[in-house]
Amino acid sequence: MITKSINRFYKKAEAAVDDSGSGWRVHLDGRAVKSPAKAEFLLPSEVLAREVAAEWDAQGEKVQPATMPIMQLAATAIDRVGPNRDAVIAELTGYGRSDLLCYRASFPEDLIERQAKAWQPLLDWAKNDLGVTLAVTEGVMPITQDDASLLRLQEHVESFDDYYLTALHSLTTVSGSVIIGLAVMNRKIDAQRAFECAMLDEEYAIEQWGEDAEAVARRDRHKAELLATGRYLDLLAGV
């Protein structure tokens, strides 16, 4: 959402309850922060507002957006997810047609076993708790998923408000799996476990052939994004 660094123009950042009592704001020297798109930046919980204020307060002479992941997620909810809610829901539901967990290796045996141990319990949970049954295949050729299950998946995605939907979008797009995303949202797994499940194939490849700088950077970026989203979810819940 915010991509360019800017000079620090304030001395103090703090959270403050909105005058209407309907949420919380972040103030910089007493002035309310706006979203990058200049929308009202109203947050649903005090602890979330305090965390965003702490990110602003921690900046040095330059405000570095990359060091403000909670601000980024909250701004995304306001500027992108809210105005494009139907498109976001459709995108996330679409992951059910090509979910990472549904495409398994045909060899070697130890990778097959590792995928089944990590991924199948999440698919079983989705079937039993969410009523979403997704078929599994070997290889990468697309398979057709049950329309009724995809409709139930959409209903679950639709149930989240814009702030939570932003978290689900981050978890899903980073991991490649809406089931992983929903498992985190429903506290079935935490963000660290989501990272481990999402990176299973890559970690296996590293074990076999070693790692390169690009792969390390990508893995570190994905881990940081997933853990930040996990923290954002805790803040939304007031933890």
C-alpha positions in Angstrom: 0.0 0.0 0.0 2.8 2.4 1.0 5.9 2.0 -1.1 8.0 5.2 -0.9 10.0 6.4 2.1 9.4 9.9 3.3 11.1 12.3 5.7 9.8 12.0 9.2 7.5 15.0 9.8 6.2 14.4 13.3 7.6 14.0 16.8 5.0 11.7 18.5 2.6 9.0 17.4 -0.2 7.8 19.6 -3.5 5.9 19.5 -6.7 7.8 20.3 -10.3 6.9 20.5 -12.4 8.4 17.7 -14.7 11.3 18.7 -17.7 9.2 17.5 -16.6 6.3 19.8 -16.9 4.0 16.8 -13.2 3.0 16.6 -9.7 4.1 17.1 -7.3 6.4 15.2 -3.6 7.0 15.0 -2.5 10.6 15.7 0.8 12.1 14.6 1.4 15.2 16.8 -2.3 15.3 17.4 -3.4 15.0 13.8 -5.3 11.9 12.6 -3.5 9.7 10.1 -5.2 9.2 6.8 -4.8 6.1 4.6 -2.5 6.3 1.6 -5.6 6.9 -0.5 -6.6 9.7 1.8 -9.5 7.8 3.3 -10.5 7.9 7.0 -8.1 5.6 8.9 -10.4 4.2 11.5 -9.4 1.0 13.2 -11.6 -1.5 15.1 -9.5 -2.2 18.2 -7.4 -0.2 20.6 -4.5 -2.7 20.6 -4.4 -2.5 16.7 -4.3 1.3 16.8 -1.5 1.2 19.5 0.6 -1.2 17.4 0.3 1.0 14.3 1.2 4.0 16.4 4.2 2.2 17.7 5.3 1.5 14.1 5.1 5.2 13.3 6.9 6.0 16.6 9.7 3.6 15.8 10.7 5.3 12.5 13.9 7.3 12.3 14.6 10.3 10.1 13.0 8.5 7.2 9.6 6.7 7.4 10.2 3.3 5.9 6.9 1.6 4.8 8.5 -1.8 4.7 9.1 -1.7 8.4 5.4 -1.0 9.1 3.6 -4.3 8.2 0.6 -3.8 10.5 0.0 -0.3 9.1 0.2 -1.8 5.6 -2.4 -4.5 6.3 -4.8 -2.0 7.9 -4.4 0.4 5.1 -5.0 -2.4 2.6 -8.3 -3.2 4.3 -9.5 0.4 4.0 -8.1 1.4 0.6 -8.3 -1.9 -1.4 -10.3 -4.6 0.2 -13.3 -2.5 1.2 -13.8 -0.8 -2.1 -13.2 -4.1 -4.0 -14.8 -6.6 -1.6 -16.6 -8.7 -4.3 -13.5 -9.1 -6.4 -11.4 -10.1 -3.4 -14.0 -12.7 -2.4 -14.1 -14.1 -5.9 -10.3 -14.2 -6.0 -10.0 -16.1 -2.7 -12.8 -18.5 -3.6 -10.9 -19.2 -6.9 -8.0 -20.6 -4.9 -10.3 -23.5 -4.1 -10.0 -24.6 -7.7 -6.2 -24.8 -7.5 -5.3 -25.0 -3.9 -1.7 -25.9 -3.1 -2.8 -28.7 -0.7 -4.6 -30.5 -3.5 -1.6 -31.0 -5.8 0.7 -33.8 -4.6 4.0 -35.2 -5.7 4.0 -38.6 -7.4 7.6 -39.2 -6.2 9.8 -39.6 -4.2 8.1 -41.5 -1.4 9.4 -39.4 1.4 8.0 -36.2 -0.1 4.7 -37.9 -0.7 4.6 -38.9 2.9 5.6 -35.5 4.1 2.9 -33.7 2.1 0.3 -36.1 3.3 1.3 -35.7 6.9 1.3 -31.9 6.8 -1.5 -31.2 4.3 -4.1 -33.9 4.6 -5.2 -33.0 8.1 -6.0 -29.5 6.9 -8.1 -30.8 4.1 -9.8 -33.2 6.5 -10.5 -30.3 8.9 -12.0 -28.2 6.0 -14.3 -31.2 5.1 -15.4 -31.9 8.6 -15.7 -28.4 10.1 -16.3 -26.2 7.0 -18.2 -28.6 4.8 -15.6 -27.9 2.0 -14.4 -31.1 0.3 -11.6 -30.6 -2.1 -10.3 -33.4 -4.4 -6.6 -34.3 -4.4 -4.5 -35.3 -7.4 -0.9 -36.1 -8.3 1.1 -33.7 -10.5 0.1 -30.2 -11.7 -2.7 -30.9 -14.2 -5.8 -29.0 -13.2 -8.7 -31.0 -11.7 -12.4 -30.0 -11.3 -13.6 -29.3 -7.8 -17.1 -29.9 -6.5 -19.3 -26.8 -7.2 -21.2 -27.2 -3.9 -18.0 -27.2 -1.9 -16.8 -24.1 -3.7 -20.1 -22.4 -2.9 -19.6 -23.3 0.8 -16.1 -22.0 0.6 -17.3 -18.7 -0.8 -19.8 -18.5 2.1 -17.0 -18.8 4.6 -14.9 -16.2 2.8 -17.8 -13.8 2.7 -18.4 -14.1 6.4 -15.3 -12.0 7.2 -15.4 -8.2 7.5 -13.0 -6.1 5.5 -10.2 -6.2 8.2 -10.4 -9.9 8.6 -10.8 -10.5 4.9 -7.5 -8.6 4.4 -5.8 -11.1 6.7 -7.3 -14.0 4.8 -6.2 -12.5 1.5 -2.6 -12.1 2.7 -2.5 -15.6 4.2 -3.9 -17.2 1.0 -1.9 -15.4 -1.6 1.4 -15.9 0.3 0.8 -19.6 1.0 -1.0 -20.4 -2.2 -3.8 -22.1 -0.2 -7.1 -20.7 0.9 -7.4 -23.8 3.2 -4.2 -22.8 5.0 -5.6 -19.2 5.2 -8.9 -20.4 6.7 -7.1 -22.7 9.1 -5.2 -19.7 10.5 -8.3 -17.6 10.6 -10.1 -20.3 12.6 -7.1 -20.9 14.9 -6.6 -24.4 13.6 -2.9 -23.6 13.0 -0.8 -20.5 13.7 1.1 -18.4 11.2 4.4 -20.2 11.8 2.8 -23.6 10.9 1.1 -21.9 7.9 4.6 -21.0 6.7 5.9 -24.5 7.2 3.0 -26.0 5.3 3.3 -23.5 2.5 7.1 -23.9 2.1 7.1 -27.7 2.4 8.0 -28.4 -1.2 10.7 -25.7 -1.2 12.2 -26.9 2.0 12.4 -30.4 0.6 14.1 -29.1 -2.5 16.6 -27.2 -0.4 17.4 -30.4 1.6 18.1 -32.2 -1.6 20.0 -29.6 -3.7 20.9 -26.8 -1.4 19.7 -23.2 -1.4 20.4 -20.0 -3.4 20.2 -16.4 -2.4 17.0 -15.8 -4.3 15.3 -18.7 -2.7 16.4 -17.6 0.8 15.2 -14.1 0.2 11.8 -15.3 -1.1 11.4 -17.7 1.8 12.3 -15.0 4.4 9.9 -12.5 2.8 7.0 -15.1 2.9 7.8 -15.9 6.5 7.8 -12.3 7.5 4.5 -11.6 5.7 2.7 -14.6 7.2 4.0 -13.9 10.8 3.0 -10.2 10.4 -0.5 -11.3 9.3 -0.7 -13.6 12.3 0.2 -10.7 14.6 -2.4 -8.5 12.8 -5.1 -11.1 13.5 -4.2 -11.1 17.2 -4.5 -7.3 17.3 -7.9 -7.4 15.5 -9.0 -9.8 18.3 -7.7 -7.4 20.9 -4.9 -9.7 22.0 
